[in-house]
Amino acid sequence: MIGAGIGSRIGRNADIHSQGRYLPPGHDAIAKPRARRQGGAEGRTPSQRRIFLSLALFAACFALVGARLVGLAIMGGDGGDNIAVASGSTQIHRPDIVDRNGEVMATDIATASLFADARYVIDPAETARQLVGVLPDLNVKDVTAKLEAGGAFVWLKRDLTPKQQYAVHYLGMPGLDFRNEQKRVYPNGKTGSNVLGMVDIDNRGIAGIERYMDKSLGRADDTGRPNFDRNSTLMLSVDLHVQHALRDELEKSMAEFRALAAVGVIMDVHTGEVVAMTSLPDFDPNDPMASPDDTRFNRATLGVYEMGSVFKAVTLAAALDSGRVRLDGRFDATQPLQVARFKIHDYHAENRWLSVPEVFVHSSNIGTAKIALQLGGEEHRQYLQRFGLLTRPQIELPEAGAPLTPARWTELATITTSFGHGIAVTPLQVASAVSTIVNGGFKVEPTFLRHNEPRLGERVISAETSATMRGLLRLVVMEGTGRKADVAGYPVMGKTGTAEKPMNGGYSRTKLITSFISAFPANDPRYAMIVMFDEPKATKETYGYATAGWNAAPVTARVISRVAPLLGITPATKPQESDVLREAKLVSFGTANGQ
């Protein structure tokens, strides 16, 4: 009616005023084709031009109103509500995450999500029934309730597959529509999941590197959403092939030893780059809620554990570096060590005086405790601090655990921490400490981002001490508790660790944390690694033992034999012994017979 009224008025004005003459009703000079062809725009009078302008303005107004009505019909609701909904559900376009070789570990794909304008749904119950027929994971009762509420914008299901979208579209139900969105996908499934983390339904990072990207790389917009450079790509330090090999070996070994959990970390000793990290059990980031909650707990960077005898490497490195203990020093391990009401025993007691290399090779708690006491409690604590074992590591992942340390650094605390009890740290921190010990003595800061140059920090121990420790760590594998960790062609250095788990104010004799720290190749260490099991069980093949030398050490060998070629390490044709190793063997076994 409005359009008709305006049109009739315009018609009458044209009849009266066209070219200043009176025209009979129904005679439209403006609309005559011949007049347009002959006179053109230049031949029109001012009155005609005003009429044309009026028509153009009215047409523009009607076009705007029409477009708005179409938009409301599609989206539903009043203007304010719809603006809020559209803004709140706008998806985040995230950059790809790739491994150090450029292989994709996380990317975005376009998907469709189903929503309803319930005001246009004719029969909510029937609509719900038909929807559940093609989307069986929906609930008829829930969908009916949403549609009966009459909301202008109601999410029904996010991230439909093309097949699901076609099935819903084919129903032809009024009030249903789709919105294009972004979905994060992880092509490698569980591999690297504890590094990558996950995103929420709106593509926001909520764990792992995904969370780091939002906090550090995404420039937040007015609504608080991270806004990424869509052309950027984040390159990690992780090598996807090495990551797969590590996870595969740990998964098989975890089943073999019926362990509650397993952890592995491989780190470049010169850059701190984590080339592989696994925490089992793990989850599929494509569907993280399908796995139990504990699978999303990162035991490698967030879990803290009393690591046992692997700490002896740090204690001995500190003692030798301080000058208070010499390689040819000897310590009485003939009797258990009594401290207040506590008695310190050796697991495999030698019951004799031990040289410093023997203390390390035989993993003597008594000898290590006496080495720490000779070093001094305060100086021991300071070395642990310099190794980065007393503070939370500064890493890209938000899942970074803070160590549990003694409230007071008493004599007993010095003794127990010397062999890895009374202090709990993350496996990642231990891997960093091992890197520092073998790389010449420089502190290593772990990172999950690729770096092309060494990133060595302050000096923690001297180059001479580092060389000595490399010899002693190699000796443990050749002559001590780590024999099963050695690999033909890829000589390994390392140290076993078996710790009783704290239970009910004491320690359990049957529930163990076993671990093996290593570095390879021993003649020129490039990578450090830790393998850890939580409560492994003895097997027939381990002759009833569940200690690190029988599980963590052989698994280390399996991993190194697979990843060393992937890391470009050329196998050694003939094992090489350093001068320090020969000296350590001479001191260790040349004096033992006379004591």
C-alpha positions in Angstrom: 0.0 0.0 0.0 2.8 2.4 0.8 4.5 1.8 -2.5 1.2 2.2 -4.4 0.5 5.5 -2.7 3.8 7.0 -3.5 3.7 5.7 -7.1 0.3 7.3 -7.7 1.5 10.7 -6.3 4.6 10.6 -8.5 2.4 9.8 -11.5 0.1 12.8 -10.9 3.0 15.2 -10.4 4.5 14.0 -13.7 1.2 14.5 -15.5 0.9 18.1 -14.2 4.5 19.4 -14.4 6.1 17.6 -17.4 7.7 20.2 -19.6 5.4 22.9 -18.1 2.4 21.6 -20.1 -0.8 20.0 -18.9 -1.0 16.3 -20.1 -4.0 14.1 -20.1 -4.3 11.6 -17.3 -2.4 8.4 -18.2 -0.1 10.2 -20.5 3.5 9.6 -19.1 6.0 11.7 -20.9 8.9 10.5 -18.7 8.2 6.8 -19.6 7.8 7.3 -23.3 10.6 5.4 -25.1 10.7 7.9 -28.0 11.2 10.8 -25.7 14.2 9.1 -24.0 15.8 8.2 -27.4 15.4 11.6 -28.9 16.1 14.0 -26.0 18.3 12.0 -23.7 19.3 13.4 -20.3 20.2 16.7 -21.8 16.8 17.2 -23.1 15.0 16.8 -19.8 13.6 19.7 -17.9 14.6 20.5 -14.3 11.2 19.1 -13.2 12.0 15.7 -15.0 15.4 15.5 -13.4 13.9 16.1 -9.9 11.4 13.4 -10.5 14.2 11.0 -11.6 16.2 11.8 -8.5 13.1 11.2 -6.3 12.5 7.8 -7.9 16.2 6.8 -7.4 16.1 7.8 -3.7 12.9 5.9 -3.1 14.3 2.8 -4.9 17.5 2.9 -2.8 15.4 3.2 0.4 13.2 0.2 -0.6 16.4 -1.8 -1.5 17.9 -1.2 2.0 14.6 -2.1 3.8 14.2 -5.2 1.6 17.8 -6.3 2.3 17.3 -5.9 6.1 14.0 -7.8 6.0 15.8 -10.7 4.1 18.6 -10.7 6.7 16.1 -10.8 9.6 14.2 -13.6 7.9 17.4 -15.6 7.6 19.0 -14.9 10.9 16.0 -14.2 13.0 15.7 -12.1 16.2 16.0 -8.4 16.8 19.1 -6.5 15.8 20.8 -6.3 19.2 20.5 -10.0 20.0 21.7 -11.1 16.6 24.7 -8.8 16.6 25.8 -10.3 20.0 25.3 -13.9 18.8 27.2 -13.4 15.6 30.1 -11.7 17.4 30.3 -14.3 20.1 30.4 -17.2 17.7 32.8 -15.8 15.1 35.5 -18.4 14.7 39.2 -17.9 15.1 41.4 -18.8 12.1 44.5 -20.3 13.6 47.9 -20.7 12.0 49.2 -24.1 11.1 51.6 -25.8 13.5 54.4 -27.8 11.8 57.2 -29.9 13.0 60.9 -28.9 12.6 60.8 -30.4 9.0 57.6 -28.6 8.0 55.2 -31.5 8.4 51.8 -30.4 9.5 50.8 -31.3 13.1 47.7 -29.0 13.4 45.6 -27.1 10.8 42.2 -25.6 10.3 39.5 -26.9 8.0 36.1 -25.3 7.1 33.0 -27.0 8.5 29.3 -26.2 8.8 27.4 -25.9 12.1 23.7 -26.3 12.5 21.5 -23.7 14.2 17.8 -22.9 14.3 15.6 -19.9 14.4 13.0 -21.5 16.5 10.4 -18.8 15.7 10.0 -20.3 12.2 10.0 -23.9 13.4 6.4 -25.2 12.7 6.4 -28.3 14.8 9.3 -28.5 17.4 8.7 -32.1 18.4 8.5 -33.4 14.8 11.5 -31.3 13.8 13.5 -32.7 16.7 12.4 -36.3 15.8 13.6 -35.9 12.2 16.8 -34.3 13.2 17.7 -37.1 15.5 17.0 -39.5 12.7 20.0 -38.1 10.7 22.0 -36.9 13.7 21.6 -39.8 16.2 24.0 -38.3 18.8 21.4 -35.6 19.5 18.7 -36.1 22.1 15.1 -35.7 21.0 14.0 -34.3 24.4 16.8 -31.7 24.5 16.3 -30.6 20.9 12.6 -30.3 21.4 13.1 -28.1 24.5 15.4 -25.8 22.7 13.1 -25.4 19.8 10.0 -24.8 22.0 11.8 -22.0 23.8 11.4 -20.0 20.6 14.8 -18.4 20.5 16.0 -16.5 17.5 19.4 -18.3 17.4 19.9 -21.8 18.9 22.9 -24.0 18.3 21.9 -27.6 17.6 25.2 -29.2 16.5 28.7 -27.9 15.7 31.2 -29.2 13.2 29.0 -31.3 10.9 30.5 -33.6 8.3 29.6 -32.9 4.7 27.4 -36.0 4.8 25.6 -34.9 7.9 25.1 -31.4 6.5 23.5 -32.9 3.3 21.3 -35.2 5.4 19.9 -32.2 7.4 19.5 -30.1 4.3 17.6 -32.8 2.6 15.0 -32.8 5.4 13.9 -29.4 4.2 12.7 -28.4 7.7 11.8 -24.6 8.1 13.8 -22.7 10.6 17.1 -24.7 10.2 20.2 -23.3 8.7 24.0 -23.6 8.7 26.9 -21.4 9.6 30.4 -21.8 8.2 33.1 -22.2 10.9 36.7 -23.3 11.4 37.6 -26.7 13.0 41.0 -27.6 14.3 42.3 -30.9 13.1 45.4 -32.9 14.1 46.4 -35.3 11.2 48.6 -37.4 13.4 46.1 -38.2 16.1 47.6 -38.9 19.5 51.2 -38.4 18.3 52.5 -35.2 20.0 49.1 -34.5 21.7 50.7 -33.4 25.0 52.9 -30.9 23.1 50.1 -29.6 20.9 47.4 -29.4 23.5 43.9 -28.7 22.3 41.3 -26.0 21.4 37.7 -25.5 22.6 34.6 -25.5 20.4 35.2 -21.9 19.3 38.8 -22.7 18.2 40.5 -21.0 21.2 43.6 -22.7 22.6 43.1 -24.1 26.0 46.2 -26.3 26.5 49.7 -27.0 25.2 51.2 -25.1 22.3 47.7 -24.1 21.2 47.3 -22.1 24.5 50.8 -20.6 24.1 49.8 -19.4 20.6 46.8 -17.5 22.0 48.7 -15.9 24.8 51.9 -15.0 23.0 51.2 -14.9 19.2 47.6 -13.8 18.9 46.8 -10.1 19.1 43.5 -9.9 21.0 40.6 -8.0 19.4 37.9 -6.0 21.2 36.1 -9.1 22.3 39.2 -10.8 23.7 39.6 -13.3 20.9 43.1 -13.8 19.6 43.6 -12.5 16.1 46.3 -14.3 14.2 48.2 -13.5 11.1 46.6 -16.0 8.7 49.7 -16.3 6.7 51.9 -17.3 9.6 53.0 -20.8 10.6 54.4 -21.9 13.9 57.4 -24.3 13.6 58.1 -26.6 16.6 61.3 -28.2 17.7 59.6 -31.6 17.5 60.6 -34.1 14.9 57.4 -35.9 14.0 59.2 -39.1 13.0 61.2 -39.2 16.2 58.1 -38.4 18.1 56.3 -41.4 16.6 59.1 -43.8 17.3 59.4 -42.7 21.0 55.7 -43.0 21.6 55.5 -46.3 19.8 58.3 -47.9 22.0 56.9 -46.4 25.2 53.4 -47.6 24.4 54.6 -51.2 23.8 56.8 -51.1 26.9 54.1 -49.7 29.1 51.9 -52.7 28.2 54.8 -55.1 28.6 55.5 -53.9 32.2 51.9 -53.2 33.0 52.9 -49.7 34.2 50.4 -47.0 35.2 52.2 -44.4 33.0 55.2 -43.8 30.9 57.2 -40.7 30.0 59.9 -40.0 27.4 61.8 -36.8 26.5 64.5 -36.4 23.9 66.4 -33.0 23.9 69.2 -31.4 21.9 71.9 -30.9 24.5 73.2 -27.7 22.8 69.9 -25.8 22.0 67.5 -27.2 24.6 65.1 -28.1 21.7 62.7 -30.9 22.6 62.7 -33.1 19.6 60.3 -35.6 21.1 58.1 -35.8 24.2 55.5 -38.4 25.2 53.3 -38.7 28.2 51.3 -41.9 28.4 48.4 -42.6 28.5 47.6 -39.8 26.1 44.6 -38.5 24.1 43.5 -37.7 20.6 43.3 -33.9 20.3 40.7 -34.3 17.6 38.3 -35.6 20.3 39.9 -35.0 23.6 36.8 -35.5 25.7 36.5 -39.1 24.5 39.5 -40.0 26.7 39.7 -40.1 30.5 40.7 -37.0 32.3 44.1 -38.3 33.4 45.2 -38.8 29.7 45.3 -35.0 29.4 47.7 -34.7 32.3 51.2 -34.0 31.0 53.5 -36.1 33.2 56.6 -34.9 31.3 56.2 -31.2 32.1 53.6 -30.9 34.8 54.0 -34.1 36.9 56.7 -33.9 39.6 58.3 -37.1 40.9 61.0 -38.3 43.3 63.3 -39.5 40.6 65.7 -41.6 42.7 69.3 -42.3 41.7 69.4 -40.3 38.5 69.9 -37.4 40.9 73.3 -38.9 41.8 74.7 -37.6 38.5 73.9 -34.0 39.6 75.2 -34.6 43.1 78.5 -36.1 41.8 78.9 -33.4 39.1 78.5 -30.7 41.8 80.9 -32.4 44.2 83.6 -32.8 41.6 83.2 -29.3 40.2 83.5 -27.8 43.7 86.9 -29.4 44.2 85.8 -30.8 47.6 85.7 -34.3 46.1 88.2 -35.8 43.8 87.8 -38.6 41.3 90.3 -40.8 43.3 88.4 -40.2 46.6 87.1 -43.1 48.6 84.1 -43.5 50.9 83.2 -46.0 53.5 80.1 -48.0 52.5 80.7 -51.0 54.8 77.7 -50.2 57.0 74.4 -48.4 56.6 74.4 -44.7 57.4 72.5 -43.7 60.5 71.0 -40.2 60.5 68.8 -39.4 63.5 66.1 -42.1 63.5 66.7 -42.9 59.8 69.1 -45.5 58.4 70.4 -45.2 54.8 70.9 -48.5 53.0 72.4 -49.6 49.6 70.1 -51.6 47.3 73.0 -53.8 46.2 75.3 -53.4 49.1 79.1 -53.8 48.4 79.9 -53.6 52.1 83.3 -52.1 51.6 85.1 -48.8 50.8 84.2 -47.5 47.4 86.1 -45.2 45.0 84.1 -42.3 43.6 83.5 -44.1 40.3 82.4 -47.2 42.2 79.9 -45.1 44.2 78.4 -44.0 40.9 78.6 -47.3 39.0 77.2 -49.3 41.9 74.7 -46.6 42.7 75.5 -46.5 46.4 73.2 -44.4 48.5 75.6 -44.5 51.4 78.5 -43.3 49.3 76.5 -40.6 47.5 75.2 -39.3 50.9 78.7 -39.0 52.2 79.8 -37.2 49.0 77.0 -34.7 49.5 77.9 -34.1 53.1 81.5 -33.5 52.1 80.3 -31.0 49.5 78.2 -29.3 52.1 74.4 -28.8 52.3 74.3 -25.2 51.3 76.6 -25.6 48.3 74.7 -28.7 47.2 71.5 -26.7 47.3 73.1 -23.9 45.3 74.2 -26.3 42.6 70.7 -27.8 42.3 69.5 -24.2 41.9 72.0 -23.6 39.1 71.0 -26.8 37.3 67.4 -25.5 37.3 66.0 -28.2 39.6 64.6 -25.9 42.4 62.4 -23.6 40.3 59.5 -24.0 37.8 61.0 -24.2 34.3 60.2 -21.3 31.9 58.7 -23.2 28.9 56.2 -22.4 26.2 53.7 -24.9 27.5 51.4 -23.6 30.3 51.6 -27.1 31.9 54.8 -26.5 33.8 55.1 -28.1 37.3 56.9 -26.5 40.2 59.3 -28.7 42.1 58.6 -29.9 45.6 61.6 -29.1 47.7 62.6 -29.5 51.4 61.2 -26.7 53.6 64.5 -26.6 55.4 67.8 -27.6 54.0 68.9 -29.8 56.9 71.6 -32.5 57.0 68.9 -35.1 56.4 67.6 -33.1 53.4 71.1 -32.9 51.9 71.4 -36.7 52.3 68.1 -37.6 50.8 68.1 -35.2 47.9 71.6 -36.4 47.0 70.1 -39.6 45.8 66.7 -38.3 44.6 64.4 -38.6 47.5 62.7 -35.7 49.4 62.7 -33.6 46.2 60.3 -34.0 43.3 60.9 -32.5 39.9 59.5 -32.9 36.3 61.2 -35.4 33.9 61.8 -32.4 31.6 63.9 -30.7 34.2 66.0 -33.9 34.6 66.6 -34.0 30.9 67.7 -30.4 31.0 70.1 -31.1 33.8 71.6 -34.1 31.9 72.1 -31.9 28.9 74.0 -29.4 31.1 76.2 -32.2 32.5 77.3 -33.6 29.1 77.4 -30.5 26.9 80.5 -28.9 28.4 78.8 -27.6 31.5 76.4 -24.9 30.1 72.9 -24.5 31.4 70.2 -25.6 29.0 66.8 -24.0 28.9 64.2 -26.3 27.3 62.1 -25.1 24.4 59.4 -26.5 22.1 60.2 -24.0 19.3 62.7 -24.6 16.6 66.0 -22.8 16.9 68.8 -23.0 14.4 71.7 -21.9 16.7 73.0 -23.1 20.1 71.2 -21.5 23.1 73.7 -22.2 25.9 73.2 -20.3 29.1 75.5 -19.7 32.1 78.2 -22.1 32.9 77.2 -24.4 35.7 80.1 -26.8 35.9 83.6 -26.7 34.2 84.4 -28.3 30.9 86.8 -30.6 32.8 84.0 -31.7 35.2 81.7 -32.3 32.2 84.3 -34.5 30.5 84.7 -36.5 33.7 81.0 -37.0 34.1 80.7 -38.2 30.5 83.3 -40.8 31.3 81.5 -41.9 34.4 78.1 -42.0 32.7 79.6 -44.2 30.0 81.1 -46.4 32.6 77.7 -47.0 34.2 76.5 -48.4 30.8 79.6 -50.5 30.2 80.2 -51.9 33.7 77.2 -50.9 35.9 73.5 -51.0 36.2 72.9 -49.5 32.7 74.4 -52.3 30.6 71.0 -53.0 28.9 70.9 -49.5 27.5 73.8 -49.8 25.2 73.3 -49.9 21.4 75.7 -51.3 18.8 77.0 -48.4 16.7 75.5 -45.8 18.9 77.4 -45.8 22.2 75.2 -44.7 25.1 76.0 -43.1 28.5 73.5 -42.9 31.3 72.3 -43.6 34.8 69.6 -45.7 36.3 67.1 -44.5 38.9 64.7 -46.5 41.0 62.7 -44.6 43.6 60.1 -45.9 46.0 56.8 -43.9 45.7 55.7 -41.9 48.8 52.7 -43.5 50.3 50.8 -42.6 53.5 53.7 -40.7 55.1 56.3 -43.3 54.2 57.6 -45.1 51.1 56.2 -48.2 49.4 58.6 -51.1 48.8 56.5 -52.4 45.9 55.3 -49.2 44.0 58.3 -47.7 42.1 59.2 -44.9 39.8 61.9 -46.2 37.5 63.9 -44.1 35.1 67.0 -44.0 32.9 68.8 -40.8 31.9 71.0 -41.0 28.9 73.0 -39.1 26.3 74.1 -40.3 22.9 76.4 -40.8 21.0 78.8 -41.1 24.0 81.8 -40.0 22.1 80.2 -36.7 21.1 76.8 -36.3 22.8 74.2 -34.5 20.8 71.0 -35.6 22.5 69.9 -36.3 26.0 66.9 -38.5 26.9 64.9 -39.7 29.9 62.6 -42.7 30.0 60.4 -43.1 33.0 57.8 -45.7 34.2 55.2 -45.3 36.9 54.8 -48.5 38.9 56.1 -51.0 36.3 55.7 -54.7 37.2 58.2 -57.5 37.1 58.0 -60.0 34.2 59.3 -63.5 33.6 61.9 -61.9 31.3 63.1 -59.6 34.1 63.5 -62.5 36.5 61.1 -60.9 39.0 62.8 -57.5 39.0 61.0 -54.2 38.4 64.0 -51.9 38.8 65.2 -49.4 36.2 68.0 -51.6 34.9 65.4 -54.1 33.8 62.8 -51.8 32.2 63.9 -48.2 31.6 67.4 -49.1 30.5 66.5 -51.7 27.7 63.6 -49.4 26.5 66.2 -46.6 26.2 68.2 -48.9 23.9 65.2 -49.7 21.8 64.4 -46.0 21.4 67.9 -45.0 20.5 68.3 -47.7 17.9 65.2 -46.3 16.1 65.7 -42.6 16.5 69.5 -42.2 16.1 69.3 -42.8 12.3 66.3 -40.5 12.0 68.4 -37.8 13.8 71.2 -38.1 11.3 73.7 -39.8 13.6 76.3 -41.8 11.8 76.9 -45.2 13.5 80.4 -45.7 15.0 82.3 -48.5 13.5 84.5 -49.0 16.5 83.8 -47.9 20.1 86.0 -45.1 21.4 87.2 -44.8 25.0 88.1 -41.3 26.2 91.0 -40.7 28.5 88.6 -39.9 31.3 86.8 -43.2 30.8 90.1 -45.1 31.0 91.0 -43.2 34.1 87.6 -43.8 35.7 87.9 -47.6 35.0 91.4 -47.7 36.4 90.4 -45.8 39.6 87.3 -47.8 40.0 88.5 -51.3 39.4 92.2 -51.0 39.9 91.9 -50.3 43.6 88.9 -52.4 44.4 90.7 -55.6 45.0 93.0 -54.2 47.7 90.1 -52.8 49.9 
